[in-house]
Structure formats: structure tokens, C-alpha cells
Amino acid sequence: MSEILKTVNISKKFNSFETALKEVSLTFKSGMFHVILGQSGSGKSTLINIMSSLLKPTSGKIFYGEEEITNLSKKERLILRHEKFSNIFQEYFLLSELTVKENIELGKSAQDKNISYEEIMQHLDIVHLDKRFPYELSGGQRQRAAIARAIIKNPDVLFCDEATGALDEENSKKIVSYLKEINKKYGTTIIFSTHNIKISKMADRIITMKDGAVISDIQNRTPTLVQDIDWGI
């Protein structure tokens, strides 16, 4: 597997009193399901936002493939996110005035690599929701619509920041199962931040963070199958 993303000594200070990241260096291989595990305040969300070009680091470098993307212009970062990266957040960020179908189609790329709308809807089991509006959906259904919008452009890297944080255990289980299927079917590199140890067990790699630093990095592990995890439901 080739390297798709790399951080070199990434630090982030929001002010003189708050250091969110402390010289974090990580390399991510393509096609893998990576989990960044840590409690609130560990720096995992800041790292996700920096790697996906939503936030600039105070110091250090970021590489996408062989290209350094640390100091791209605002326009260049927008293009990168539109064509190569996708983000899924704890909040769904669906537009209330648009139907599920219209929200999902907003995610399409200008490049000719989009996954068909019908395939995604069937894969995520939301075909029956296509004409509904976000307020008519449950939390789990909204998150599936947000996932569909994120993956329709077939991104190289899918960043998930506490993507199941607002869901109950049953819906969390379903969402992670969908993401694992997407990872396998399309070869999408997934970087998933979470505080949930159960979710981390399904990853190919577990990076654990605390106080803005990486404290462990377990690679080349055999993921636990979703049906073998005791979700405590």
C-alpha cells in the first residue's frame, strides 16, 4: 500500500495558553481504516481538521502523496477538499430546504469519478428516503445521508470526526458497518476520530492521542468483525 497522507512535526497553538497539538508525525497508507482514539481535548479533532485542510497548523508540514499541502491558498484548499477529500462530522450539516437526494448530489465532484446515486442509496439502505427533508429523518438516517453526500464523489480520503458521537449504540454500529463496507468496496482511505474503544476495534490501525500527542500507534492489526464486538445493546 502506498502512502497517501503524511504529517511531519505538526503543532497547533490557538493562543499562548492552549497548545492543541505537539509535533505530531504520522504516515497514512491508502485503502486502510485508521482510527484516531482519544478523549475530548486529546487533539484528535484538531488533527483531523488540519489534515483535511480545514485548519492550518502553527508549524510542521502536511503531504498528500508527494505534494506538500501545508501552505496552499484558500482556493487551492477548496479544490483539494472538493476533488480529493470528504468530511463527515458529528453534526450532519444537511441543508434543511433540500431533499435527501438534493443534499447528496451537492457532494458530486466535477471530475468523472462519481459513484452513481442509485448505488449509494441502495448501499446505505436509504432509497425510500430520497424525497424526504432532513427534519423528517431520524439521527441515524441523517448521518447515512451525510455519508452518502461525502462518498458520492469517491474521495481518496474520508475524514470522520466523531461521526457517531450523536448516535446511540445501535445506530453507531450500523454507521461503522457502512463505513467498513465503503472502505472495502471502493478502497477509500478512512481516518476516523473517536473516543469509543469499541469502534477502534474495527480498525486496521489504532492511533491513540492524549494532550495533543500520539502515545501509541498500533499498526497491521487484524480488525474485529462488527458482529463479534460486544456493543452492550
C-alpha positions in Angstrom: 0.0 0.0 0.0 1.3 3.4 -0.9 1.5 6.5 1.4 -1.4 8.8 0.8 -1.1 11.3 3.7 1.7 12.4 6.0 2.2 14.9 8.8 5.7 16.0 9.9 6.1 17.6 13.3 2.6 19.2 13.2 1.9 21.6 16.1 -1.1 23.8 16.7 -1.4 26.7 19.2 -4.7 28.6 19.4 -3.1 31.1 21.8 -0.2 31.3 24.2 -2.1 29.2 26.8 -3.6 26.5 24.6 -1.5 24.0 22.6 -3.7 21.5 20.8 -1.0 19.5 19.0 2.6 18.9 19.9 4.9 17.9 16.9 2.7 15.1 15.6 4.3 13.0 12.9 2.2 10.3 11.2 2.0 8.4 7.9 -1.2 7.0 6.5 -1.3 4.2 3.9 -4.0 4.2 1.3 -7.0 1.9 1.5 -6.8 1.4 5.2 -9.3 2.1 8.0 -7.3 4.2 10.5 -8.8 5.2 13.9 -7.5 8.1 16.0 -8.6 7.3 19.5 -8.7 9.8 22.4 -10.9 11.6 24.9 -12.2 15.1 24.4 -9.3 17.6 24.4 -6.7 15.0 23.2 -6.2 16.9 19.9 -7.8 14.3 17.6 -10.3 16.7 16.1 -7.7 19.4 15.6 -5.5 16.9 13.8 -8.4 15.8 11.5 -9.2 19.4 10.6 -5.6 20.1 9.8 -5.1 17.0 7.7 -8.3 17.7 5.7 -7.2 21.3 5.1 -10.0 22.9 7.1 -7.3 24.3 9.5 -3.7 25.4 9.1 -1.0 24.2 11.6 1.1 26.6 13.6 4.2 24.7 12.4 5.1 21.5 10.7 4.2 20.1 7.2 1.5 18.0 5.6 1.8 16.0 2.5 -0.9 14.5 0.2 1.0 11.9 -1.7 4.2 13.7 -2.8 2.6 17.1 -2.7 3.1 19.4 0.3 -0.3 20.9 1.1 0.6 22.9 4.2 0.5 26.4 2.7 -2.0 26.1 -0.1 -4.1 29.1 -0.9 -7.7 29.2 0.2 -8.8 28.5 -3.4 -6.3 25.5 -3.7 -7.6 24.1 -0.4 -11.2 24.4 -1.6 -10.3 22.5 -4.8 -8.4 19.8 -2.8 -11.4 19.3 -0.5 -13.9 19.3 -3.3 -12.0 16.8 -5.5 -9.9 14.5 -3.2 -11.2 14.8 0.4 -14.5 14.4 2.2 -15.5 15.0 5.8 -18.2 13.6 8.0 -18.8 15.3 11.3 -20.8 14.6 14.5 -23.3 17.3 13.2 -24.9 16.3 9.9 -24.9 19.7 8.2 -27.7 18.8 5.8 -29.5 21.7 4.2 -33.0 21.9 5.6 -34.6 23.3 2.5 -33.3 20.5 0.3 -34.5 16.9 0.0 -32.2 13.9 0.8 -31.4 13.4 -2.9 -30.6 17.1 -3.4 -28.3 17.2 -0.3 -26.5 14.1 -1.5 -26.0 15.4 -5.1 -24.3 18.5 -3.6 -21.3 16.3 -2.9 -20.6 15.4 -6.5 -17.2 16.1 -7.9 -16.6 17.9 -11.3 -14.3 15.0 -12.1 -15.7 11.9 -13.8 -15.3 9.6 -10.9 -18.6 10.0 -9.0 -20.3 6.9 -7.7 -23.8 6.5 -9.0 -26.5 8.0 -6.8 -28.6 4.8 -7.0 -25.7 2.6 -5.9 -25.0 4.7 -2.9 -28.7 4.9 -1.9 -29.0 1.1 -2.1 -25.7 0.5 -0.3 -26.8 2.7 2.6 -30.4 1.5 2.6 -31.9 5.0 2.2 -33.6 4.6 -1.2 -37.0 5.2 0.5 -35.8 8.5 1.9 -34.9 10.2 -1.3 -37.7 12.8 -1.4 -37.8 13.5 2.4 -36.4 16.5 4.1 -33.8 16.4 6.9 -36.4 17.2 9.6 -38.3 14.1 8.6 -35.4 11.8 9.3 -34.0 10.1 12.5 -30.5 10.8 13.6 -29.2 7.6 12.1 -30.9 8.4 8.8 -29.5 11.9 8.7 -26.0 10.5 9.3 -26.4 8.0 6.5 -27.5 10.8 4.2 -24.4 12.8 5.2 -22.2 9.7 4.5 -23.8 9.4 1.1 -23.1 13.1 0.3 -19.5 12.6 1.4 -18.8 9.5 -0.6 -20.7 10.2 -3.9 -17.5 11.8 -5.3 -15.5 8.7 -4.5 -12.9 10.6 -2.4 -9.4 9.5 -1.9 -9.6 10.2 1.8 -12.7 10.2 4.0 -12.2 12.1 7.3 -14.7 11.2 10.0 -14.7 13.3 13.1 -16.7 11.7 15.9 -19.1 10.7 13.2 -21.2 8.5 15.6 -20.9 10.8 18.6 -24.5 11.9 18.5 -25.9 8.4 17.9 -27.0 5.6 20.2 -25.1 2.3 20.2 -27.4 0.6 17.7 -27.0 3.4 15.1 -23.3 3.7 15.8 -22.9 0.0 15.0 -24.8 0.5 11.7 -22.8 3.6 10.6 -19.4 2.0 11.3 -20.5 -1.1 9.4 -21.5 1.0 6.4 -18.1 2.8 6.5 -16.2 -0.5 6.7 -18.2 -1.7 3.6 -17.3 1.5 1.8 -13.6 1.1 2.7 -13.6 -2.4 1.4 -15.7 -1.9 -1.8 -14.2 1.4 -3.0 -10.8 1.3 -1.4 -11.4 4.6 0.3 -8.9 5.6 2.9 -10.8 6.3 6.1 -9.4 8.3 9.0 -11.9 8.1 11.9 -11.5 10.0 15.2 -13.5 8.7 18.1 -13.5 8.3 21.9 -15.3 4.9 21.5 -13.0 2.0 22.2 -15.5 -0.4 20.6 -15.3 1.4 17.3 -11.5 1.4 17.4 -11.5 -2.4 17.5 -12.8 -2.5 13.9 -9.8 -0.6 12.6 -6.7 -1.7 10.7 -4.7 0.7 12.8 -5.3 2.5 16.1 -3.5 5.8 16.9 -4.1 6.9 20.5 -3.7 10.5 21.5 -3.5 12.3 24.8 -2.8 16.0 25.5 -2.0 16.8 21.9 0.5 14.0 21.4 0.5 10.4 20.0 1.0 8.0 22.9 0.6 4.7 20.9 0.3 3.6 17.3 -0.8 0.0 16.7 -0.5 -0.9 13.0 -1.1 -4.0 10.9 -3.6 -5.4 13.3 -6.5 -7.7 12.4 -9.8 -5.8 12.7 -12.5 -7.3 14.9 -15.7 -8.0 12.9 -18.6 -5.9 13.8 -20.7 -8.9 14.7 -18.0 -10.1 17.2 -17.9 -6.8 19.2 -19.9 -6.7 22.4 -21.8 -3.4 21.9 -23.7 -3.8 25.1 -27.0 -3.2 23.4 
